[in-house]
Amino acid sequence: MLFDSLLGMFSVDMGIDLGTCNTLVCVRGEGIVLNEPSVVAVRKGTNQVLQNGNAVGLVAKEMLGKTPGSIAAVRPLKDGVIADFDITEAMLGYFIRKVHGGRRFIRPRVVIAVPSGITAVEKRAVYGSAERAGARRVYLIQEPMAAGIGSGLPIAEARASMIVDIGGGTTEVAIMSLADISASESLRVAGDDLDEAIMAHMKRTYNMQIGPQTAEQIKIQIGSASPLDEELSMEVRGRDMISGLPRKTIVTSQEIREALREPVSQILDAVTHTLERCEPELAADLVDNGIHLCGGGALLRGLDKVMADGTGLEVRVVDDPLSCVARGTSVYLENLHEWRKTMETDDGNP
């Protein structure tokens, strides 16, 4: 214990948004200090991370879809939860060391944001991976709460705040009041499903196979949830499924919008279901306070308009929607004593 305390004196406590697509680390007084893809390159058939354990994040993402038979670029989180314990541990350890300038003997306190719908077994997996990666003490906070704190919403007050956090693997919908969640839904339909819908459209319409990175670029460049003032188009390159040869084609924002209709509808359904379960007084608050969108999915063009039309409420995209969960974990860690008195939290070290 004394050894751990001494190591803790030289460690930087951090908040982590452990996402399916990207992991963000926030440190008090410095803001976001790390934002890298949740990808690890390993030797196939093993959990051995390449490049002396450094083929993680941006380095590994460059290898996605381009690795030879002996190497696999792995995303160790699926639908917001850990799918591969050993590789997640290696990834967390790498990120923790990177924040500390490569030093190995460090024992920081860590707050990790997790989906509100994860099971007790999945929570234990997060605790175990973080502790083995070098954390001295691990706290979990539900992603909607972290997003609310990071967005500056008055979640501790006796009035309703509603957040819709659309990440890579999950969409978190929550109505919060008095530092707790009144009604919520954790939907395992999010950014990855938008990419998969685009990939399926390219196969079905053009007999062209594209990878997830190309699908993501299409979503970012021309994707939309509602009609645009000026429709867009872009050139897409992939592999012809009939000839097997590389080719290119032009796709438009109208057809991509149609391809995204199903996952967007599922997200909207989750929002309306959550509103239907809301207490009447909290529902009354939301008439004035509206809905706040965050996460990478919040950047999809026209999504706020579709959601406003579907709910009748004002919908706003929060400032810097990609990092609000990570910022929330850092604020929570800074005010740990106060938040733990008012909020029901998970602490892996009773």
C-alpha positions in Angstrom: 0.0 0.0 0.0 2.8 2.4 0.9 4.5 1.6 -2.4 1.3 2.3 -4.3 0.9 5.6 -2.5 4.4 6.6 -3.4 3.9 5.7 -7.0 0.6 7.6 -6.9 2.4 10.8 -5.9 4.2 10.8 -9.2 1.1 9.9 -11.3 -1.3 12.0 -13.1 -5.0 11.2 -12.4 -7.1 11.0 -15.5 -10.5 10.6 -16.9 -11.0 8.2 -19.8 -13.7 7.9 -22.4 -13.2 4.3 -23.4 -15.0 4.3 -26.7 -15.6 1.6 -29.3 -14.0 3.8 -32.0 -11.8 6.3 -30.1 -10.4 6.6 -26.6 -10.0 10.1 -25.1 -8.0 10.9 -22.0 -8.6 14.1 -20.1 -6.3 15.5 -17.3 -7.1 18.2 -14.8 -5.8 21.6 -15.9 -4.8 20.3 -19.4 -8.0 19.2 -21.0 -7.9 16.5 -23.6 -4.3 15.1 -23.7 -4.9 12.1 -25.8 -7.4 11.2 -28.6 -6.6 8.0 -30.5 -8.5 5.2 -32.2 -9.3 2.2 -30.0 -7.3 -0.1 -32.3 -4.4 -2.5 -31.5 -2.2 -4.3 -34.0 -1.2 -7.8 -32.9 0.5 -10.9 -34.3 -2.3 -13.1 -35.6 -3.3 -15.9 -33.3 -1.7 -14.2 -30.3 -2.2 -11.1 -28.1 1.3 -9.9 -28.8 1.2 -6.2 -29.6 3.5 -5.3 -32.5 6.4 -2.7 -32.3 7.3 -3.5 -28.7 3.8 -2.9 -27.6 3.5 0.5 -29.4 1.3 -0.5 -32.3 -1.7 1.1 -30.7 -4.1 3.9 -31.6 -3.2 5.9 -34.7 -0.4 3.6 -35.7 -2.7 0.6 -35.6 -5.6 2.3 -37.3 -3.4 2.9 -40.4 -3.2 -0.9 -40.6 -6.9 -1.6 -40.6 -7.9 -3.5 -43.7 -4.3 -3.5 -45.0 -2.6 -6.1 -42.9 -0.8 -9.2 -44.2 -1.9 -12.7 -43.1 0.4 -12.6 -40.1 -0.9 -9.4 -38.5 -4.4 -8.4 -37.3 -5.5 -4.9 -36.5 -8.1 -5.4 -33.7 -10.7 -3.2 -32.1 -10.9 -4.7 -28.6 -14.3 -3.0 -27.8 -17.5 -4.0 -29.3 -20.8 -2.1 -28.8 -19.2 0.0 -26.0 -18.0 -3.0 -23.9 -14.8 -5.1 -23.8 -14.7 -7.9 -26.3 -11.0 -8.9 -25.7 -9.7 -8.4 -22.2 -6.0 -8.9 -22.8 -5.8 -6.5 -25.8 -7.9 -3.9 -23.9 -5.5 -4.1 -21.0 -2.5 -3.6 -23.4 -4.3 -0.6 -25.0 -5.1 1.0 -21.7 -1.6 0.4 -20.4 -0.1 2.1 -23.5 -2.4 5.1 -23.3 -1.7 5.5 -19.5 2.0 5.4 -20.1 1.8 7.8 -23.0 0.1 10.4 -20.9 2.9 9.9 -18.3 5.6 10.4 -21.0 6.4 6.7 -21.3 7.1 6.1 -17.7 6.2 2.6 -16.5 6.1 2.8 -12.7 3.0 4.9 -12.3 -0.3 4.2 -10.4 -2.9 6.9 -11.3 -6.5 7.1 -10.2 -8.7 6.6 -13.2 -12.3 7.5 -13.9 -13.8 5.5 -16.9 -17.0 6.3 -18.6 -19.1 3.2 -19.5 -22.5 2.7 -21.2 -25.5 2.9 -18.8 -26.7 -0.5 -20.0 -23.7 -2.7 -19.3 -23.9 -5.7 -17.0 -22.1 -6.4 -13.7 -19.8 -8.8 -15.6 -19.0 -6.2 -18.1 -18.2 -3.7 -15.4 -15.9 -6.1 -13.7 -14.1 -6.6 -17.0 -13.5 -2.8 -17.2 -12.2 -2.7 -13.5 -9.9 -5.7 -14.1 -8.4 -4.4 -17.4 -7.8 -0.9 -15.9 -6.2 -2.2 -12.7 -3.9 -4.6 -14.6 -3.0 -1.7 -17.0 -1.6 0.2 -14.0 -4.5 2.1 -12.4 -4.2 2.5 -8.6 -7.9 3.1 -8.1 -10.8 2.8 -10.6 -14.1 4.6 -10.7 -16.8 4.0 -13.2 -19.3 6.7 -14.3 -22.2 6.2 -16.7 -21.6 7.8 -20.1 -24.8 10.0 -20.0 -23.8 11.4 -16.6 -20.3 12.1 -17.8 -21.7 13.7 -21.0 -24.0 15.9 -18.9 -21.2 17.0 -16.6 -18.9 17.7 -19.5 -21.5 19.6 -21.4 -22.2 21.9 -18.4 -25.8 20.8 -18.0 -27.4 21.3 -14.5 -27.7 17.6 -13.9 -27.5 18.0 -10.1 -30.5 20.3 -10.0 -34.2 19.4 -9.5 -35.0 19.9 -13.2 -34.7 17.7 -16.2 -31.7 17.6 -18.5 -31.8 15.2 -21.5 -28.7 14.0 -23.3 -28.4 11.8 -26.4 -24.8 10.5 -26.8 -24.2 8.8 -30.2 -20.9 7.1 -30.0 -19.3 4.4 -32.2 -20.8 1.3 -30.6 -23.7 2.6 -28.4 -26.3 5.4 -28.3 -27.0 6.5 -24.8 -30.3 8.3 -24.2 -30.9 9.6 -20.7 -33.1 12.1 -18.8 -31.3 13.3 -15.6 -32.3 15.1 -12.5 -30.8 15.5 -9.0 -27.5 13.8 -10.1 -29.2 10.6 -11.1 -30.8 9.1 -14.2 -34.6 9.2 -14.2 -35.2 7.4 -17.5 -32.7 6.0 -20.0 -32.1 3.6 -22.9 -28.8 2.2 -24.0 -29.0 1.2 -27.7 -26.3 -0.8 -29.4 -26.9 1.1 -32.7 -24.6 4.0 -33.3 -21.8 5.2 -35.6 -20.5 1.8 -36.6 -24.0 0.8 -37.7 -24.2 3.9 -39.9 -20.9 2.8 -41.5 -22.2 -0.7 -42.0 -25.4 0.6 -43.6 -23.2 2.5 -46.1 -21.2 -0.6 -46.8 -24.3 -2.6 -47.4 -25.7 0.1 -49.8 -22.5 0.0 -51.9 -22.7 -3.8 -52.2 -26.4 -3.8 -53.0 -26.5 -0.9 -55.4 -23.0 -0.9 -57.1 -21.7 -4.5 -56.4 -18.8 -2.8 -54.8 -17.1 -3.8 -51.6 -15.6 -1.0 -49.5 -14.0 -1.1 -46.0 -15.1 0.6 -42.8 -12.7 3.4 -43.2 -14.0 4.3 -46.6 -17.6 4.0 -45.3 -16.7 6.4 -42.5 -15.3 8.9 -45.0 -18.5 8.8 -47.0 -20.5 9.4 -43.8 -18.4 12.4 -42.9 -18.2 14.0 -46.3 -21.7 13.5 -47.7 -23.8 11.8 -45.0 -27.0 13.4 -43.8 -30.2 12.6 -42.0 -32.4 15.2 -43.6 -32.3 16.9 -47.1 -29.5 19.4 -47.6 -29.8 22.9 -49.2 -27.2 21.8 -51.7 -26.8 18.0 -52.2 -23.3 16.6 -52.3 -21.5 13.8 -54.1 -18.1 12.1 -54.0 -15.9 9.6 -55.8 -15.7 6.2 -54.0 -13.1 3.6 -54.7 -13.4 -0.1 -53.8 -13.4 -3.6 -55.2 -15.8 -4.8 -57.8 -17.6 -7.9 -56.4 -18.1 -9.4 -59.9 -14.8 -8.9 -61.6 -12.8 -8.7 -58.3 -10.9 -5.7 -59.7 -10.5 -2.2 -58.2 -12.9 0.4 -59.6 -14.5 3.7 -58.7 -17.9 5.3 -58.8 -19.8 8.4 -57.8 -22.3 8.4 -54.9 -24.6 11.2 -53.9 -25.8 12.5 -50.5 -29.4 11.5 -51.4 -28.7 7.8 -51.7 -26.5 7.8 -48.6 -29.3 9.5 -46.7 -31.7 6.7 -47.7 -29.1 4.1 -46.7 -28.9 5.7 -43.2 -32.6 5.9 -42.8 -33.0 2.6 -40.8 -30.3 3.2 -38.1 -31.3 6.9 -37.7 -34.9 5.7 -37.2 -33.8 3.3 -34.5 -32.0 6.1 -32.7 -35.1 8.3 -32.9 -37.2 5.5 -31.6 -34.9 5.1 -28.5 -35.3 8.9 -27.9 -39.1 8.8 -28.1 -39.3 5.6 -25.9 -37.3 7.3 -23.2 -39.5 10.4 -23.4 -42.6 8.2 -23.0 -41.2 6.8 -19.7 -40.4 10.2 -18.3 -42.2 11.6 -15.3 -44.7 14.4 -16.2 -42.9 17.1 -14.3 -39.6 16.3 -15.9 -41.3 16.2 -19.3 -42.6 19.7 -18.6 -39.0 20.8 -18.0 -37.9 19.4 -21.3 -40.3 21.7 -23.2 -38.0 24.5 -22.1 -34.7 22.7 -21.8 -34.9 20.5 -24.9 -32.5 17.7 -25.9 -28.7 17.9 -26.1 -26.8 15.9 -28.7 -23.3 14.8 -28.3 -20.8 12.1 -29.5 -19.5 11.7 -33.0 -22.9 10.8 -34.4 -24.2 14.3 -33.3 -22.1 15.7 -36.2 -24.3 13.9 -38.9 -25.8 16.7 -40.9 -29.5 17.3 -40.2 -29.8 14.8 -37.3 -30.8 17.6 -34.9 -33.6 18.6 -37.3 -34.9 15.0 -37.7 -34.9 14.6 -33.9 -36.6 17.9 -33.4 -39.3 17.0 -35.9 -39.8 13.6 -34.4 -40.1 14.8 -30.7 -41.4 18.4 -31.0 -38.6 19.6 -28.7 -35.7 21.9 -29.4 -32.5 19.9 -30.1 -29.1 21.4 -29.7 -25.6 20.0 -30.4 -23.4 20.6 -27.4 -20.1 22.5 -27.7 -17.3 20.1 -28.8 -19.6 17.0 -28.9 -16.7 14.6 -29.4 -14.9 15.3 -26.1 -17.7 16.1 -23.7 -17.7 12.6 -22.1 -14.0 12.7 -21.5 -14.3 16.3 -20.1 -17.0 15.0 -17.8 -14.9 12.2 -16.4 -12.1 14.8 -15.6 -14.5 17.2 -13.9 -15.9 14.3 -11.9 -12.4 13.3 -10.8 -11.6 16.8 -9.8 -14.7 17.0 -7.6 -14.7 13.3 -6.6 -15.7 13.9 -2.9 -18.7 16.2 -3.8 -20.0 14.0 -6.7 -19.8 10.8 -4.7 -22.0 12.3 -2.0 -24.7 13.2 -4.5 -24.4 10.6 -7.2 -24.7 6.8 -7.0 -21.3 5.7 -8.4 -19.3 2.6 -9.1 -16.1 2.2 -7.2 -14.0 -0.8 -7.8 -12.1 -0.3 -4.5 -14.7 -0.2 -1.7 
